[in-house]
Amino acid sequence: MSTRILVAYASVHGSTAEVAEAIGKALQKEGCTVDLAVMKSVTSPGDYDAVVIGAPVYMGKMVGDLKKFVGKHRDALAKVPIAAFCVGVAPLGKDPGDVDTVMNIFRTALEPLEPVTVTMFAGKIDMQKLPFMHKWIWKKMDGPVGDFRDWEAIGAWAGDLPGKFGISVGA
Ligand SMILES: Cc1cc2nc3c(=O)[nH]c(=O)nc-3n(C[C@H](O)[C@H](O)[C@H](O)COP(=O)(O)O)c2cc1C
C-alpha cells in the first residue's frame, strides 16, 4: 500500500490553501497518496503515515484553527511524523515582525508537537479580495501587495518531506 500523507491547512483568503495544494501535488509526484483537507474538517489524522500542517499568520498570531486542531488531535498527532509550514509576509523583510518572531509564535502554537521540519513561506496579498477591515489595516501598515509565493521553494520543501519523515515511499 502506498504511503498516505495528510496535508491539513487553515486559510482565511485562500493563499495557504493553494500552497497546501502545491505541497500535496509535490508529494504525489514522490509517489505518496495525499489527502488535502481544511484542518477544521479533519477527524482522524492518526490514520496517516505522516501529516503536513499549514496555516497563515495574521496580526502576529497564527489563525485560531491551528491551536484548536493541535489541541483536539494532539495524541494522534504525537504518533506520526509531522512537518509544518506557515504563510505570511514576514519573509519579505518588511513589518509585521521578522521571520524568527513568527516562527517562534508558530512553534509555540504547534506545541507539544515536535515537527521534523518547520518553515515559513511568503504569501499573497490581493487588496481587491480583502474585506474592508483587512484592507484598512493593510493600507495603514503600508504592507506589501502582490503574490510572493515561491512555488519552486514550496515544491522543493515538499519533495524532501518523505526523506525527512523517514518513510519509504511506495512501501
Ligand atoms: C490584516 C492582515 C494581517 C496580516 N498580518 C500578518 C503578520 O502579522 N505577519 C505576516 O507575516 N503576515 C501577515 N499577513 C499576511 C498574510 O499572512 C498573507 O497574506 C497570507 O498569504 C494569508 O494567507 P491566506 O490567504 O491563506 O489567508 C497579514 C495579512 C492581512 C490581510
The ligand as a Gaussian input file, in Angstrom:
#p B3LYP/6-31G(d) Opt

LIG

0 1
 C       -4.916000      42.016000       8.041000
 C       -3.702000      41.209000       7.732000
 C       -2.764000      40.968000       8.720000
 C       -1.592000      40.214000       8.443000
 N       -0.669000      40.011000       9.438000
 C        0.494000      39.365000       9.140000
 C        1.512000      39.209000      10.148000
 O        1.366000      39.598000      11.295000
 N        2.667000      38.591000       9.786000
 C        2.890000      38.121000       8.500000
 O        3.961000      37.597000       8.218000
 N        1.907000      38.226000       7.548000
 C        0.725000      38.834000       7.841000
 N       -0.247000      38.967000       6.884000
 C       -0.051000      38.345000       5.565000
 C       -0.820000      37.036000       5.428000
 O       -0.334000      36.069000       6.331000
 C       -0.672000      36.535000       3.972000
 O       -1.415000      37.398000       3.167000
 C       -1.105000      35.107000       3.766000
 O       -0.766000      34.735000       2.436000
 C       -2.591000      34.938000       4.011000
 O       -2.958000      33.585000       3.888000
 P       -4.443000      33.139000       3.470000
 O       -4.724000      33.735000       2.107000
 O       -4.381000      31.658000       3.420000
 O       -5.378000      33.618000       4.496000
 C       -1.405000      39.675000       7.146000
 C       -2.373000      39.926000       6.154000
 C       -3.505000      40.681000       6.432000
 C       -4.506000      40.922000       5.349000

